[in-house]
Amino acid sequence: MSQPLTRIETRAGRRLAPEEIYSLVAARESRLSRLLITYITAGLIFMLLPGTFLGVWNLLAISSRQAADSVSPAWIQAHGHAQIFGWIGTFILGIGFYSIPKLRRLDPFALGAGWTAWGLWTTGVALRWFTGVWGWQWRIALPVSAALELAAFLIFLRCVSGHRPQDSGKPAVEPWVWVVIAASAGLLLTLVVNLGAASFLAFRGSSPDLPSAFDQRFLVLQTWGFLVPFVWGFSAKWLSVFLGLRPVRGGVLLCALALNSAGVLAALAGWMVAAVSLLLAGMLAAVFALGIVEKPRQPAKVRGVSSLFPVFIRVAYVWGVVAAALGIWAALAPDPSGIWGASRHALTVGFLALMVFGIGQRVLPAFSGMHVLFSTKLMALALVLLAAGCLLRVSSEILAYQGIAQAAWRWLPVSALTEMTAVTLFAGNVLVSFHRRRPSLS
């Protein structure tokens, strides 16, 4: 509640007393926390039901038939959309509404805009998932869902960037802010392309699923184009404090962003070997910029969270490097279907989901009204299971899909159930934390 709210210092022509200002700030903070909790809860629902459950169902079918193409592409794309936009996208919007104006000391935005964006976003994502699974009126539903998502994000952009800084004498914009701005631009481009693709399918397509070649490039835009930079940006803001790392090398981080952006553009142009090479260089540069693998300067802040938290943050960045390296292998291989899938899973689960599990359980309880995490043991177990499930999935997908080991087809369901257990524990731990109100340990 340290953010000054200059626009409420006066009311009805009189200057408010300090206790009145404090009361108004506290009331706004409470409403902002409720908004965040609503976003996070919606994201967890998308993660568990349309996302993870459908993904497990798809993988069980693929494993039983021992054929990667035995499941409808529309189902697979609906699962991916629910995970990327419904889970992580909703988390990003909620955390952004709550934290970005504070971190940049912007004037407060109208909370009604946050609720409007939530309604548009969740309706759009749910409609997109429903259409992909059931195909109901998809020529209408696809562009409508894409338009709703784009409208919600435009409201978000207006709220977090359209206000004047309260501090006119602020120093230059910090590197992490530029990275988050680039990530926001990537998300905006993704949503515009999504609307264009949905409109094309509505008028010219024969089914609600995107063509395979286009979907491959579009996935690079979705994951590397906005999710990865968002993680880098918030890592640069928080990890040096949480893990006791050296200060971020801002110039190197911006170079990593430039390499990553060039890789995404190369992928959109179809130059996949160049693209994945640039993405790997960008991820390695980000690891160096953040000092992830270097000796900490001071002990990590693990009070109130699992002591394994620093370990799995580093493991997540290792998975990011592995994902890009597998992408290079896939781009050079003659039959790369299993390798591409393994690369995507290493990125979305090994890097992105593991970072969400780690950072999310570190900051969300404190953001949502000074709560503490319900169980550090559940946090540790969720992290271990997610990392183990990801390792089993990535290795078995390569071995099975590439025809290297027939037995690996039987490992796929085990990996899926392991990861589903992990996300269930994560969701339960966060949700229970929201309803256990006591002083924060942070």
C-alpha positions in Angstrom: 0.0 0.0 0.0 3.0 2.2 -0.5 1.8 3.5 -3.8 0.6 7.2 -3.6 -2.8 7.7 -4.9 -2.6 11.4 -5.8 -6.1 11.5 -7.4 -7.8 10.6 -4.2 -6.0 13.1 -1.9 -8.9 15.5 -2.4 -12.6 14.9 -2.5 -15.5 17.4 -2.7 -13.1 20.3 -2.8 -11.3 19.4 0.5 -8.0 17.7 1.2 -8.4 14.3 2.8 -6.9 13.6 6.2 -4.1 10.9 6.3 -6.4 8.3 7.9 -9.0 8.9 5.1 -6.3 8.4 2.4 -5.1 5.3 4.1 -8.6 3.9 4.3 -9.2 4.6 0.6 -5.9 3.0 -0.3 -6.6 -0.1 1.8 -10.1 -0.4 0.2 -8.6 -0.2 -3.3 -5.9 -2.7 -2.4 -8.6 -5.2 -1.2 -10.6 -4.8 -4.4 -7.4 -5.2 -6.5 -6.6 -8.4 -4.6 -10.0 -9.7 -5.3 -9.5 -9.0 -9.0 -6.2 -10.8 -9.0 -7.7 -13.8 -7.2 -10.5 -14.0 -9.8 -8.0 -14.0 -12.6 -5.8 -16.6 -11.0 -8.8 -18.9 -10.2 -10.0 -18.7 -13.8 -6.5 -19.5 -15.0 -6.4 -22.5 -12.7 -9.7 -23.8 -14.0 -8.5 -23.5 -17.6 -5.3 -25.3 -16.5 -7.0 -28.2 -14.9 -10.1 -28.9 -17.1 -9.8 -27.7 -20.7 -6.0 -27.7 -20.5 -4.5 -30.6 -18.6 -7.5 -33.0 -18.6 -7.9 -32.7 -22.4 -4.2 -33.1 -22.8 -4.1 -36.3 -20.8 -7.1 -37.6 -22.7 -5.3 -36.9 -26.0 -2.1 -38.5 -24.9 -3.9 -41.6 -23.6 -5.5 -42.0 -27.1 -2.2 -41.5 -28.8 -0.5 -44.0 -26.6 -3.2 -46.7 -27.0 -3.2 -46.4 -30.8 0.6 -45.8 -30.9 0.1 -43.1 -33.5 0.8 -39.4 -33.1 -1.8 -38.5 -35.7 -4.6 -40.5 -34.2 -6.2 -37.5 -32.3 -8.0 -34.7 -34.0 -5.7 -31.7 -34.6 -8.6 -29.4 -33.5 -8.6 -31.2 -30.1 -4.8 -30.8 -29.8 -5.0 -27.1 -30.7 -7.9 -26.6 -28.3 -5.8 -28.1 -25.5 -2.8 -25.9 -26.4 -5.0 -22.7 -26.5 -6.5 -23.5 -23.1 -3.0 -23.9 -21.6 -1.3 -21.0 -23.3 -4.1 -18.4 -23.2 -6.5 -19.8 -20.7 -3.9 -20.7 -18.0 -0.7 -18.7 -18.5 -2.3 -15.9 -20.4 -4.9 -15.3 -17.7 -2.2 -15.4 -15.1 -0.2 -12.8 -17.0 -3.2 -10.4 -17.3 -4.1 -10.8 -13.6 -0.5 -10.3 -12.4 -0.1 -7.4 -14.8 -3.3 -5.6 -13.7 -2.1 -6.0 -10.1 1.6 -5.3 -10.3 2.7 -3.3 -13.3 1.0 0.0 -12.4 2.6 -0.3 -8.9 6.0 -1.3 -10.1 6.1 1.6 -12.6 4.3 4.0 -10.2 1.5 4.8 -12.6 -1.7 6.5 -11.8 -4.4 3.9 -10.7 -6.7 2.5 -13.4 -10.4 2.0 -13.0 -11.0 -1.4 -11.6 -14.1 -1.8 -13.8 -11.8 -2.1 -16.8 -10.0 -5.1 -15.2 -13.3 -6.9 -14.6 -14.4 -6.1 -18.2 -11.2 -7.5 -19.5 -11.6 -10.6 -17.4 -15.1 -11.2 -18.8 -14.1 -10.8 -22.4 -10.9 -12.8 -22.0 -12.3 -15.8 -20.3 -15.4 -15.9 -22.6 -13.1 -15.8 -25.6 -10.8 -18.5 -24.4 -13.7 -20.8 -23.3 -15.5 -20.3 -26.6 -12.3 -21.1 -28.5 -11.8 -24.3 -26.5 -15.5 -25.4 -26.8 -15.4 -24.8 -30.6 -12.2 -26.8 -31.0 -13.6 -29.8 -29.1 -17.2 -29.9 -30.4 -17.0 -27.9 -33.6 -20.3 -26.1 -32.8 -20.9 -23.2 -35.2 -17.2 -22.9 -35.6 -17.3 -20.5 -38.6 -18.9 -17.9 -36.3 -17.4 -18.9 -33.0 -13.7 -18.9 -34.0 -13.5 -15.2 -35.1 -15.8 -14.1 -32.2 -13.6 -15.8 -29.7 -10.5 -14.3 -31.2 -12.1 -10.8 -31.3 -13.1 -11.1 -27.6 -9.5 -12.0 -26.6 -8.0 -9.2 -28.6 -10.5 -6.7 -27.1 -9.7 -7.8 -23.6 -5.9 -7.4 -24.2 -6.4 -3.9 -25.6 -8.2 -2.9 -22.4 -5.3 -4.4 -20.5 -2.8 -2.4 -22.5 -4.8 0.8 -22.0 -4.8 0.2 -18.2 -1.1 -0.6 -17.7 0.4 1.8 -20.2 -2.1 4.6 -20.8 -1.5 6.5 -17.5 1.1 9.0 -16.6 3.9 8.1 -14.2 3.2 9.7 -10.8 6.9 10.4 -10.5 7.8 12.9 -13.2 11.5 12.7 -12.2 11.8 9.0 -12.6 15.1 7.5 -14.0 15.2 5.9 -17.4 13.1 2.9 -18.0 14.6 -0.3 -16.5 15.6 -3.2 -18.8 12.9 -5.5 -17.4 10.3 -3.0 -18.4 11.5 -3.0 -22.0 11.4 -6.8 -22.0 7.8 -6.8 -20.7 6.8 -4.2 -23.3 8.3 -6.4 -26.0 6.4 -9.4 -24.6 3.2 -7.3 -24.6 3.9 -6.4 -28.3 4.4 -10.1 -28.9 1.1 -11.0 -27.3 -0.7 -8.2 -29.3 0.8 -9.6 -32.5 -0.2 -13.1 -31.5 -3.8 -12.1 -30.9 -4.0 -10.1 -34.2 -2.6 -13.1 -36.1 -5.0 -15.4 -34.2 -8.0 -13.2 -35.3 -6.7 -13.2 -38.9 -6.3 -17.0 -38.9 -9.7 -17.5 -37.3 -11.3 -15.2 -39.9 -9.6 -17.1 -42.7 -10.8 -20.4 -41.4 -14.3 -19.0 -41.1 -14.5 -18.0 -44.7 -12.1 -20.4 -46.5 -11.4 -23.3 -44.1 -13.0 -26.8 -44.2 -12.5 -27.5 -40.4 -11.8 -25.5 -37.2 -8.2 -26.6 -37.0 -5.2 -24.6 -38.3 -3.1 -26.1 -41.1 -0.1 -27.9 -39.7 2.6 -25.8 -41.3 1.0 -22.6 -40.2 0.3 -23.9 -36.7 4.0 -24.8 -36.3 5.1 -21.2 -37.0 2.2 -19.8 -34.9 3.3 -21.9 -31.9 6.7 -20.3 -32.1 5.0 -16.8 -32.0 2.8 -17.8 -29.0 5.6 -19.4 -26.9 8.8 -17.6 -27.8 7.1 -14.5 -29.0 5.3 -13.5 -25.8 5.5 -16.1 -23.1 9.3 -16.4 -22.9 9.9 -12.6 -22.8 7.2 -12.2 -20.1 9.1 -14.8 -18.0 12.4 -13.1 -18.6 11.0 -9.7 -17.7 9.5 -10.8 -14.4 12.6 -12.8 -13.7 14.7 -9.7 -14.1 12.4 -7.9 -11.7 12.2 -10.5 -9.0 14.8 -13.2 -9.2 17.8 -11.2 -8.1 16.0 -10.5 -4.8 14.4 -14.0 -4.4 17.5 -16.0 -5.3 20.1 -13.5 -3.9 21.7 -13.1 -7.4 24.0 -10.4 -8.7 22.2 -7.4 -10.4 20.8 -8.2 -13.8 23.1 -7.4 -16.8 20.6 -5.1 -18.5 22.5 -4.7 -21.8 22.9 -8.5 -22.1 19.2 -9.0 -21.4 18.2 -6.6 -24.1 20.6 -8.5 -26.5 18.9 -11.7 -25.5 15.5 -10.1 -26.3 16.8 -8.9 -29.7 18.1 -12.4 -30.5 14.8 -14.0 -29.4 12.7 -11.5 -31.5 14.9 -12.2 -34.5 14.3 -15.9 -34.0 10.6 -15.5 -33.9 10.6 -13.4 -37.1 12.7 -16.0 -38.8 10.3 -18.8 -37.8 7.4 -16.8 -39.1 9.3 -16.5 -42.4 9.8 -20.2 -42.5 13.6 -20.2 -41.8 13.5 -22.7 -39.0 17.2 -23.6 -38.7 18.1 -19.9 -38.4 15.1 -19.4 -36.1 15.9 -22.1 -33.5 19.6 -21.1 -33.6 18.7 -17.6 -32.7 16.3 -18.7 -30.0 19.0 -20.9 -28.4 21.4 -18.0 -28.5 18.8 -15.7 -26.9 18.0 -18.2 -24.1 21.7 -18.7 -23.3 22.2 -14.9 -23.2 19.2 -14.5 -20.9 20.6 -17.1 -18.5 23.9 -15.2 -18.4 22.1 -11.8 -18.1 20.1 -13.0 -15.1 23.1 -14.8 -13.5 20.9 -17.9 -13.0 23.8 -20.4 -12.9 26.3 -18.2 -11.1 27.1 -18.4 -7.4 24.5 -16.3 -5.4 25.7 -13.2 -3.6 23.5 -13.8 -0.6 21.1 -16.5 0.6 17.9 -17.1 -1.3 14.6 -15.8 0.3 12.8 -19.1 0.9 10.9 -18.2 4.1 7.3 -19.3 3.6 8.0 -21.4 0.4 9.8 -24.6 -0.3 13.5 -24.6 0.2 13.7 -26.3 -3.3 12.4 -23.1 -4.9 15.8 -21.8 -6.0 16.8 -25.2 -7.4 13.7 -25.5 -9.6 14.0 -22.0 -10.9 17.4 -23.0 -12.2 16.1 -26.3 -13.5 13.4 -24.3 -15.4 16.0 -22.3 -17.3 17.9 -25.5 -18.1 14.7 -26.8 -19.7 14.5 -23.6 -21.7 18.0 -24.3 -23.1 17.1 -27.9 -23.8 13.9 -26.8 -25.6 15.8 -24.6 -28.0 18.5 -27.3 -28.5 15.9 -29.8 -29.4 14.4 -27.3 -31.8 17.8 -27.2 -33.7 17.7 -31.1 -33.8 14.2 -31.0 -35.1 14.9 -28.4 -37.8 17.7 -30.6 -39.1 16.1 -34.0 -38.8 14.3 -35.6 -41.8 11.4 -36.8 -39.8 11.1 -34.5 -36.7 7.5 -34.9 -35.5 8.5 -36.4 -32.1 11.4 -34.0 -31.7 9.3 -31.0 -32.3 6.7 -32.2 -29.8 9.4 -32.8 -27.2 10.9 -29.3 -27.8 7.5 -27.7 -27.3 6.9 -29.7 -24.2 10.3 -28.9 -22.8 9.5 -25.2 -23.2 5.8 -25.1 -22.2 6.1 -27.5 -19.2 9.8 -27.7 -18.4 10.4 -23.9 -18.6 7.1 -22.0 -18.6 5.0 -24.2 -16.2 7.9 -24.8 -13.8 8.5 -21.1 -13.6 4.8 -20.5 -13.0 4.9 -23.1 -10.2 7.9 -21.6 -8.6 7.3 -17.8 -9.0 3.5 -18.2 -8.7 3.6 -19.9 -5.3 6.2 -17.3 -4.2 4.3 -14.1 -5.1 0.6 -14.9 -5.5 -0.3 -15.5 -1.9 1.4 -12.2 -0.9 -0.3 -10.3 -3.7 -3.7 -11.6 -2.9 -4.3 -9.9 0.4 -1.2 -10.7 2.5 -1.8 -14.5 2.6 0.9 -17.1 3.0 1.3 -20.3 1.1 -0.8 -23.1 2.5 1.9 -25.9 2.3 5.5 -25.7 1.4 5.6 -29.5 1.2 2.9 -29.5 -1.4 4.8 -26.9 -3.3 7.9 -29.1 -3.3 6.0 -32.2 -4.3 4.3 -30.3 -7.2 7.7 -29.1 -8.4 9.3 -32.5 -8.2 6.4 -34.2 -10.0 6.2 -31.6 -12.7 9.9 -31.8 -13.5 9.8 -35.7 -13.4 6.7 -35.8 -15.6 8.3 -33.4 -18.1 11.5 -35.5 -18.2 9.6 -38.7 -18.8 7.3 -37.0 -21.5 10.2 -35.4 -23.4 12.3 -38.5 -23.5 9.4 -40.9 -24.3 8.0 -38.7 -27.0 11.3 -38.7 -28.8 11.8 -42.5 -28.3 8.2 -43.4 -29.3 7.4 -41.0 -32.1 10.8 -41.5 -33.7 10.5 -45.3 -33.6 13.5 -45.7 -31.4 11.9 -47.7 -28.5 8.4 -49.3 -28.7 8.1 -49.5 -24.9 8.2 -45.7 -24.7 4.6 -45.6 -25.9 3.6 -47.0 -22.5 5.5 -44.3 -20.7 3.5 -41.5 -22.2 0.4 -42.0 -20.1 2.6 -42.2 -17.0 4.1 -38.9 -17.8 0.7 -37.4 -18.4 -0.7 -38.6 -15.1 2.4 -37.4 -13.2 2.0 -33.9 -14.6 -1.7 -33.9 -14.0 -1.0 -34.8 -10.3 1.5 -31.9 -10.2 -0.9 -29.3 -11.6 -3.7 -30.5 -9.3 -1.4 -30.1 -6.3 -0.3 -26.7 -7.5 -3.9 -25.5 -8.1 -5.1 -26.8 -4.7 -2.2 -25.2 -2.8 -2.8 -21.8 -4.4 -6.6 -21.9 -4.0 -6.4 -23.0 -0.3 -3.8 -20.3 0.3 -6.3 -17.7 -1.0 -8.7 -18.7 1.7 -6.3 -18.9 4.6 -5.9 -15.3 5.8 -3.0 -14.6 8.2 0.0 -12.3 8.2 2.4 -12.9 5.4 5.9 -14.3 6.2 7.5 -12.4 3.3 
